[in-house]
Amino acid sequence: MIIGVDLGNFGVNTSENDFFYSKISEGSSFTDENSIIYEGKKFQIGEGEFSTDLDKSKKEITLPLLFTALARSSKDSFFQVVLGLPIQQYKSNKESFKRYIEENRGKSIIYKGVKREIIISDVIIAPEGAAAYYNLSFEQKKIIGNHPLIIIDIGGRTTDICLFENGKITKVWTVPTGMLNIYQDIIDYINTTYTEGYKLEDGEVILKEGLFLKGKQQDINFIKPILQKHFNSIYKDLQLNFNTSKGYVLLTGGGSIVLKRAFENRLENLIISNDPTFDNAKGFKKLGVSLWQKS
């Protein structure tokens, strides 16, 4: 089976529309509903703390998350997998990351009580963000035509920006900010202001649902300048390194949902992705299909 897997710092997405948080903890939980036994050890998927290490080939959680994603997405045993790296890591780290996966291509796991032998028969490493180009709809491609396309992919720890001209990547840039940075700023403000002990993992809930504390909903107007700060950081690098007036700008990635309005207020030539959370994973798969089915 050909599959795309986006191992983000915030969440894991697959081309088969599966999503779970990029968190893993060893041991049992109350329900064991999201448990997996990987190489004889029990892990709880989606529990624990986020990893902020940018180098995926050095993360201890990379392989358990990857094989969990494969087990959750299909009952197949053999997979041809397309994975991604942040654009500015791509050239320097793609070979080491590919080698890391190839050296660990086969694992035995138990998922939902069923023992599985999963083999990664082939692997391709692709640049994150750029993969969204392959997931554009027919209508979007028709609108863009032969014009330049800038893709902004707002992820967990980074925002990847790339320029497509004539179907090829001609320039790339990575901004070291993403949704986890926003969540951390929110938590830092709350813990300092209210003398609380919230964790990074609480940031997403507070951003979505507000802050209920001391028996009432608290004022969350402090979040607006935090969002503005991170938007400004991304937009400044965009303006300094790319000509946004030519062609179109595609906004994608999980963080695009939160910052969409700010970009809409600045760019008249903005295209909003129809599937921002899964763009990379589905783009990865389409890339894999185009390459492997030709060979």
C-alpha positions in Angstrom: 0.0 0.0 0.0 1.2 3.5 -0.9 0.6 5.9 2.0 1.6 9.4 3.0 2.4 10.1 6.6 2.9 13.6 8.0 4.8 13.3 11.3 4.2 16.8 12.6 5.4 18.1 15.9 1.7 18.7 16.9 -0.1 15.9 15.2 0.3 12.8 13.0 -1.8 12.8 9.8 -2.0 10.1 7.2 -3.3 10.2 3.6 -6.1 7.9 4.8 -7.7 10.7 6.9 -6.4 9.5 10.2 -5.1 12.1 12.8 -3.8 11.7 16.3 -1.6 14.0 18.5 2.2 13.6 18.3 2.4 12.5 22.0 3.3 9.2 23.4 3.9 7.9 26.9 5.1 4.5 28.2 2.9 2.3 30.4 -0.8 1.8 30.9 -3.7 4.2 31.2 -7.2 3.9 32.7 -8.9 2.6 29.5 -5.9 1.6 27.3 -8.1 2.7 24.4 -5.2 4.2 22.5 -2.5 1.7 23.6 -0.1 0.0 21.3 2.6 -2.6 22.2 5.7 -1.7 20.2 8.7 -4.0 20.4 7.4 -5.5 23.7 6.7 -2.1 25.4 3.2 -0.7 26.0 2.7 2.9 24.9 -0.3 5.3 25.1 -0.7 7.2 21.9 -1.8 10.8 22.1 -0.9 11.1 25.8 2.1 12.7 27.5 3.9 15.8 26.3 4.8 17.2 22.9 8.3 16.8 21.7 9.9 20.0 20.5 13.0 18.4 18.9 13.0 19.5 15.2 15.2 16.6 14.0 12.8 13.7 13.4 15.6 11.2 12.8 16.8 11.8 16.4 13.4 11.6 18.1 12.7 8.5 20.1 9.0 8.8 19.4 9.3 8.9 15.6 9.2 5.2 15.0 6.4 4.3 17.4 4.3 7.1 16.0 5.0 6.1 12.4 4.2 2.4 12.9 1.1 3.4 14.9 0.0 5.5 12.0 0.5 2.6 9.6 -1.4 0.2 11.8 -4.3 2.6 12.3 -4.6 3.4 8.6 -4.7 0.0 7.0 -4.7 -3.7 7.8 -2.0 -4.2 5.2 1.4 -5.6 6.1 3.6 -4.0 3.5 3.8 -0.2 2.9 5.4 2.1 0.5 5.7 5.3 2.7 6.3 8.9 1.8 7.4 11.1 4.8 8.4 14.7 5.0 10.9 17.1 6.5 10.7 20.8 7.1 11.9 22.5 3.9 15.1 24.0 5.2 16.1 20.6 6.7 15.2 18.7 3.6 18.5 18.8 1.7 20.8 18.3 4.7 18.7 15.7 6.6 16.8 13.7 4.0 19.4 11.0 3.4 20.0 10.4 7.1 16.2 10.3 7.8 15.7 7.9 4.9 18.5 5.7 6.2 17.0 5.8 9.7 13.7 4.5 8.4 15.3 1.9 6.2 17.3 0.6 9.1 14.0 0.2 11.0 11.8 -0.9 8.2 10.2 -3.9 10.0 8.5 -3.9 13.4 6.2 -6.2 15.3 3.4 -4.5 17.1 0.1 -5.3 18.9 -2.7 -2.9 18.1 -6.3 -3.4 19.4 -5.2 -6.8 20.6 -4.1 -8.0 17.1 -0.4 -8.8 16.5 0.9 -7.2 13.3 4.1 -7.5 11.4 4.5 -4.3 9.5 7.2 -3.9 6.8 8.1 -0.6 5.1 9.2 -1.9 1.6 10.0 1.6 0.2 10.4 5.1 1.6 10.6 8.5 0.0 11.4 11.7 1.9 9.7 14.8 0.6 9.7 18.5 1.6 6.9 19.5 3.9 4.7 22.3 2.7 5.6 21.7 -0.9 3.6 18.5 -0.8 0.4 20.7 -0.7 1.1 21.5 -4.3 0.3 17.9 -5.3 -3.0 18.0 -3.3 -4.4 21.1 -5.1 -7.9 20.6 -6.5 -8.5 20.8 -10.3 -10.4 24.0 -9.7 -7.5 25.5 -7.8 -4.9 24.5 -10.4 -7.1 26.0 -13.1 -7.2 29.3 -11.1 -3.4 29.3 -10.6 -2.6 28.4 -14.1 1.0 29.2 -15.0 1.4 31.9 -12.4 3.9 31.6 -9.5 2.5 30.0 -6.3 3.8 30.7 -2.8 2.8 28.0 -0.3 2.7 28.9 3.4 2.4 25.8 5.6 1.9 26.6 9.3 2.8 23.6 11.4 3.5 22.8 15.0 7.1 24.2 15.4 7.8 25.7 12.0 6.2 27.5 9.2 7.5 26.4 5.8 7.3 28.7 2.8 8.1 27.7 -0.7 7.8 29.2 -4.2 6.6 27.1 -7.1 7.4 28.4 -10.6 6.6 26.3 -13.7 5.8 23.3 -11.4 9.2 23.4 -9.7 10.4 24.7 -6.3 12.6 27.7 -6.8 12.9 29.1 -3.3 12.3 27.9 0.2 12.2 29.4 3.7 11.4 28.2 7.2 10.1 30.5 10.0 10.8 29.0 13.4 7.3 29.5 14.7 4.1 27.5 14.7 1.1 26.5 16.8 3.1 25.0 19.7 4.9 28.4 20.1 1.5 30.1 20.3 0.2 27.6 22.8 3.4 28.1 24.9 2.9 31.9 25.0 -0.7 31.5 26.0 0.3 29.1 28.9 3.2 31.3 30.0 0.8 34.3 30.3 -1.8 32.4 32.2 0.7 30.8 34.6 2.4 34.1 35.3 -0.9 36.1 35.7 -2.9 33.6 37.7 0.0 31.7 39.4 -1.2 28.4 37.8 0.6 25.3 36.5 -0.9 24.8 33.0 1.1 22.8 30.5 1.8 23.4 26.8 -0.8 20.7 26.1 -3.5 22.9 27.6 -2.9 25.7 25.1 -5.0 24.3 22.3 -8.1 23.8 24.5 -7.8 27.3 25.9 -7.5 28.8 22.5 -10.6 27.0 21.3 -12.8 27.0 24.4 -11.5 29.9 26.5 -10.1 29.9 30.0 -12.4 28.7 32.8 -10.8 29.4 36.1 -11.9 30.1 39.6 -15.5 29.3 38.8 -15.9 31.5 35.8 -14.8 32.3 32.2 -11.8 34.6 32.3 -11.1 37.4 29.8 -8.9 36.0 27.0 -8.3 39.2 25.1 -4.6 38.6 25.9 -4.6 36.0 23.2 -5.1 38.5 20.4 -1.6 40.1 20.7 0.0 36.7 21.0 -1.6 35.6 17.7 -0.7 39.0 16.2 3.0 38.6 17.3 3.3 35.2 15.6 1.5 36.3 12.5 3.8 39.3 12.2 6.8 37.0 12.5 5.6 34.8 9.6 4.4 37.7 7.5 7.6 39.7 7.9 9.7 36.8 6.6 7.2 36.2 3.8 7.5 39.8 2.7 11.3 40.0 3.0 11.9 36.8 1.0 9.1 36.5 -1.5 7.2 38.8 -3.9 3.6 38.1 -2.8 2.2 40.4 -5.5 3.0 37.9 -8.3 0.8 34.9 -8.8 -1.0 33.4 -5.8 -0.4 32.5 -2.2 -1.7 29.2 -0.8 -2.3 29.0 2.9 -2.2 25.5 4.4 -1.3 23.5 7.6 -3.1 23.1 10.8 -2.1 26.6 12.0 -3.7 28.2 9.0 -7.1 27.7 10.5 -6.2 30.0 13.4 -4.3 32.7 11.4 -6.5 32.6 8.3 -8.3 35.9 9.0 -5.0 37.8 9.5 -3.7 36.6 6.1 -7.1 37.3 4.4 -6.8 40.9 5.6 -3.3 41.3 4.0 -3.4 39.3 0.8 -6.0 39.7 -2.0 -4.5 36.8 -4.0 -4.8 34.3 -1.2 -6.1 30.8 -1.7 -7.3 28.9 1.3 -6.6 25.2 1.3 -9.7 22.9 1.3 -7.9 20.4 3.4 -5.2 22.1 5.4 -4.7 19.4 8.1 -4.2 16.6 5.5 -2.6 18.5 2.6 0.9 17.2 3.3 0.0 13.6 3.9 -2.3 13.4 0.8 0.2 15.3 -1.3 2.9 12.8 -0.1 0.7 9.9 -1.3 0.0 11.5 -4.7 3.8 12.0 -5.1 4.4 8.4 -4.2 1.8 7.1 -6.6 3.3 9.2 -9.4 6.8 7.8 -8.8 6.2 4.2 -7.8 3.5 3.4 -10.3 5.7 4.6 -13.1 8.6 2.3 -12.1 
